[in-house]
Each structure stands twice: as structure tokens, then as C-alpha cells.
Amino acid sequence: MQPLKRKNPMNIKKSLGKSLRTFRKQKGWTQEEAELHTGVAYRTIQDIESGLSQLTIVTLFKISRAMKIKPGQFLEPVWKEWLKSRKD
């Protein structure tokens, strides 16, 4: 059985980056300020937000703790987008 081919497959890395950017901006943080709060290098944050780097679970937990939100809050919009992209 061959996998389904989609015209516009969802890019999970970009979607996670978009979610991170949204929450960071809601905090009013620049990428540099996010580095100070989270301990994650601003370049890493920049790469995640642009979809160039994969968000690891450890990084997700560090960012979540600093932002005082549950990791699932980052994932919820990504999950919804993924489900929507899978509808026929």
C-alpha cells in the first residue's frame, strides 16, 4: 500500500515554529529576550520559528516552563492544522 499523496502536505516544523512565534510575541519577547528567559539560544529559537530546526522535547519543555504554559498549548494549534490537512 502506498502512502496518500497530498497536494500541499503540512510542514510540521514550520507549524511548530509559527506556534512558538505566536506565544513568544504574546509574551512581548524578542528572540533575544526569549533566550534570556528560556536558556535556549536565540539562534535556535530563530531556526525553530523559521522551520529550519526541529523543536526537541527538551527545548519545548524549557520554553514552556519559562512562558508558564503547558507544552500541549504549543502543540494544540499544530495538531488542529495537521488534522485539517488530512481531511479529504
C-alpha positions as CSV (number, residue, x, y, z in Angstrom):
1,M,0.0,0.0,0.0
2,Q,1.4,3.4,-1.0
3,P,1.0,6.4,1.3
4,L,-1.5,9.1,0.3
5,K,-0.1,12.0,-1.6
6,R,-1.3,15.4,-0.8
7,K,-1.0,18.5,-3.0
8,N,0.1,20.7,-0.1
9,P,1.4,18.5,2.7
10,M,1.6,20.2,6.1
11,N,5.1,21.2,7.2
12,I,5.1,20.3,10.9
13,K,8.4,22.1,11.6
14,K,7.1,25.3,10.2
15,S,3.8,24.9,12.0
16,L,5.6,24.4,15.3
17,G,7.7,27.4,14.6
18,K,4.7,29.5,13.9
19,S,3.2,28.4,17.2
20,L,6.3,29.3,19.1
21,R,6.5,32.7,17.4
22,T,2.8,33.4,18.4
23,F,3.3,32.5,22.0
24,R,6.7,34.4,22.2
25,K,5.1,37.5,20.8
26,Q,2.1,37.2,23.1
27,K,4.7,37.4,25.9
28,G,6.1,40.5,24.3
29,W,9.5,38.9,24.0
30,T,12.1,39.4,21.2
31,Q,14.0,36.3,20.3
32,E,16.9,37.6,22.4
33,E,14.6,38.2,25.4
34,A,13.3,34.6,24.9
35,E,16.9,33.4,25.1
36,L,17.3,35.1,28.5
37,H,14.1,33.7,29.9
38,T,14.4,30.2,28.5
39,G,18.1,29.4,28.3
40,V,17.6,28.5,24.6
41,A,20.0,30.3,22.3
42,Y,18.2,33.0,20.3
43,R,19.6,31.5,17.1
44,T,18.0,28.2,18.0
45,I,14.7,30.0,18.6
46,Q,15.1,31.8,15.3
47,D,15.8,28.5,13.4
48,I,12.8,26.8,15.0
49,E,10.5,29.7,14.2
50,S,11.6,29.7,10.6
51,G,11.1,25.9,10.3
52,L,14.8,25.2,9.8
53,S,15.3,23.3,13.0
54,Q,13.3,20.6,14.7
55,L,11.8,21.5,18.1
56,T,13.1,18.9,20.6
57,I,11.0,17.8,23.6
58,V,13.7,19.3,26.0
59,T,13.6,22.6,24.2
60,L,9.8,22.6,24.2
61,F,9.8,21.9,28.0
62,K,12.3,24.7,28.7
63,I,10.3,27.2,26.6
64,S,7.0,26.1,28.2
65,R,8.3,26.4,31.7
66,A,9.7,29.9,31.0
67,M,6.4,31.0,29.4
68,K,4.4,29.4,32.2
69,I,2.3,27.4,29.8
70,K,1.8,23.7,29.2
71,P,3.7,22.1,26.3
72,G,0.4,20.9,24.9
73,Q,-0.6,24.5,24.3
74,F,2.2,24.8,21.7
75,L,1.1,21.6,20.1
76,E,-2.7,22.2,20.0
77,P,-2.7,24.5,17.0
78,V,-0.2,22.3,15.2
79,W,-2.4,19.2,15.9
80,K,-5.5,21.0,14.6
81,E,-3.7,22.1,11.4
82,W,-2.4,18.6,10.9
83,L,-5.9,17.1,11.3
84,K,-7.3,19.7,8.9
85,S,-4.6,18.9,6.3
86,R,-5.6,15.2,6.4
87,K,-9.2,15.7,5.5
88,D,-10.2,14.6,2.1
